[in-house]
Amino acid sequence: MRIVTEFPRPVREIENLWIPMADGVRLAARVWLPADADRKPVPAIVECIPYRKRDGTVWRDEQMHPYMAGQGYAVLRIDLRGSGDADGFIDDEYMPEEQRDCVEAIAWVSRQPWCAGSVGMMGISWGGFNSLQVAAHRPPALKAIVTMDSTDDRYADDVHYMGGAMLHDNFAWPSAMYGYLSLPPDPAIVGEGWRSDWLARLERAGFWQRQWLEHQHRDAYWKQGSVCEDYDRIRCAVYAVGGWEDGYSNAVPRLLAGLKAPVKGIVGPWGHAFPHAAHPGPSIGFLQELRRWWDQWLKGADTGIMQEPAYRAWINESFRPVHFAEARAGRWVAEATWPSARIRPRILHLDGSRRLADEPAAPATLEICSPLDTGLGSLEWCSYGDSHGDLPTDQRADDGRSLCFDSEPLAERLEILGAPVVTLAFSVDKPVAGICVRLCDVWPDGASSRVTYTLFNLNHYKSHEFPERLEPGRRYVATVRLNDAGHAFLPGQRLRLAISTCYWPMMWPSPETVTLTVHAGESRLELPVRPASAADAKLPAFEEPEYADGPRERWSRQPIHRRTIGHVPGTGETTVTMEKDGGATHLFAIDLEMDFRTVETYRMTLGDPLSATGETTTRNWLKRGDWNVTTLTRTTLRLDKTHFHATAELEAYAGAERVFRKTEEFSVPRDCL
């Protein structure tokens, strides 16, 4: 990794630039651009997110955006309406209003004297989502986007639901945003009106869990903002980026398959992070790659990037299960198009001896009723690859609580690229049931590494839009598509398909304890096998990572993420605690002290699926001289057989004075969930 301090064009910064909307609201932007851009206009790149440009994303912003400005671009990091220093209110994620704001902002930016008229949009996660959504509106100035760790399908492939099963992040994420959006705008930017703006923001604040629970199926609420509904609406060039350990690995191949616009895709071994600073490695010179992309589409230069294969993917080789990996062994491969005609399906049959067999198996039935604490080897839906460790660990304990089918030891390397698919013939003894399906790489000593997986609500076997209650004892068939993966199983390894009826705390449990019957002779696993290609060895290497320097600061407490599992003897209670401590630091450039902490706690008593509860607490603190603000939030989620029950509490302090407090409670019926 190399820190760059000198650029082809000297860079100047605009600390805050107001972008007016038609209704009078102002978005707030931090801008980096070449010092001479007023005389020599340049293309612009915008990133529009709600994560506080002054103090929330300052670390990665200062690494990336000055770097790109020095290559001849105006880069605007924009706070969305209702967040950071912007005016107005934000009532949910990815709303049509947000998309209209972004379209207006792009038009406004394109008219500025320092802008040459062409605009790109980029972002990771939220910013990757709205880059796709805004591209579908086709603003004239928008020529290209880069979407990272995002999705084209808000229902099937986001933090809320996976395969119709509810993720723990459907509670954790609105809890995090409830705390994060409670902070005020910075008085150094907005002036004396900050306090009234803050109190209005607090009064408007809502716990988004409510609407996310009110839409348990794939209805119009989720279709809005899901560009998979009509890929043809996107006409500009799209670069889609993801990582195998990220929660959003599936969108890249879907976009490659669905878009008719110019499109490229890359998936590395990474978690939810920018590829120039991501784990597991190898990280790549991603900012140099971005420069090639923007030069191609915003400056009209022929960089050769569009003559390269459309899809480039990292193939992991069999790896030991560890909670943190600095890097993974493997190699880069490429496909000229996706889907690729080179991928060949290999069918493995689930047989009554719990084997994955090449030959069709005789009819047989096998049952599994997993203990409720199955899933502790994979706590997080989305890995950030942080050094404190959030990767799936050894799967043996969870395998022992699952119905497993193993292959024979492999005689030769077996490489897959794509989504494994399970055709599952099944029966259940309860009308509502969810499962987890994992594909593992098993070592000769028994260690089990999770390669890919999915959660699946069996009530959705026909449709995510129109689920139905199951008839106990009746035989059904479901097509269960696991997450995309790039993996090479090495000789001597075994493949394992593991099926469980619980996956705690990642998946909220079914209302009743479920016994699943798998009709083994009728069920099978289809693997997307990728044959060797001599062209892989000729791929040009990515450059080494480089970026600009980050902010000057002094940490009084370093960030740390801790995940602990506790068992209460004699009670059967299991507690999972996720401490997500953002640390405490002093940012010298804006003389700001800050301290962010969140703790998520999940509890479950064995034998009682209705004992599942979640609780989060957050404390956010900002201080500059006499300006001293703190917000505290607490949210809870519990369930009974027919309803979800949630609470949210919010307090705000100016110094020692409590200036605001409110609580809300609500219940939402469970519907095939």
Secondary structure as UniProt FT lines:
FT   STRAND          2..4
FT   STRAND          11..20
FT   TURN            22..23
FT   STRAND          26..34
FT   TURN            35..39
FT   STRAND          42..49
FT   TURN            53..56
FT   HELIX           58..69
FT   TURN            70..72
FT   STRAND          74..79
FT   TURN            81..82
FT   TURN            84..85
FT   HELIX           96..110
FT   TURN            113..114
FT   STRAND          115..124
FT   HELIX           126..135
FT   TURN            136..137
FT   TURN            140..141
FT   STRAND          142..148
FT   TURN            154..156
FT   STRAND          161..162
FT   TURN            163..164
FT   STRAND          165..167
FT   HELIX           169..180
FT   TURN            181..182
FT   HELIX           187..190
FT   HELIX           191..193
FT   HELIX           194..204
FT   HELIX           209..214
FT   HELIX           220..223
FT   TURN            224..225
FT   HELIX           227..229
FT   HELIX           231..233
FT   STRAND          237..243
FT   TURN            244..245
FT   TURN            247..250
FT   HELIX           251..258
FT   STRAND          263..268
FT   TURN            275..276
FT   HELIX           286..298
FT   HELIX           305..307
FT   STRAND          311..317
FT   STRAND          330..335
FT   TURN            341..342
FT   STRAND          344..350
FT   TURN            352..353
FT   STRAND          355..357
FT   STRAND          365..368
FT   TURN            372..377
FT   TURN            387..388
FT   HELIX           396..399
FT   TURN            400..401
FT   STRAND          403..406
FT   STRAND          414..418
FT   STRAND          421..428
FT   STRAND          434..442
FT   TURN            444..445
FT   STRAND          448..457
FT   HELIX           458..460
FT   TURN            472..473
FT   STRAND          476..481
FT   STRAND          485..489
FT   TURN            491..492
FT   STRAND          494..500
FT   TURN            504..506
FT   STRAND          516..519
FT   HELIX           520..522
FT   STRAND          524..529
FT   HELIX           534..538
FT   STRAND          546..548
FT   STRAND          553..557
FT   STRAND          560..568
FT   TURN            569..572
FT   STRAND          573..587
FT   TURN            588..591
FT   STRAND          592..605
FT   TURN            606..607
FT   STRAND          608..624
FT   TURN            625..626
FT   STRAND          627..639
FT   STRAND          643..654
FT   TURN            655..656
FT   STRAND          657..669
//
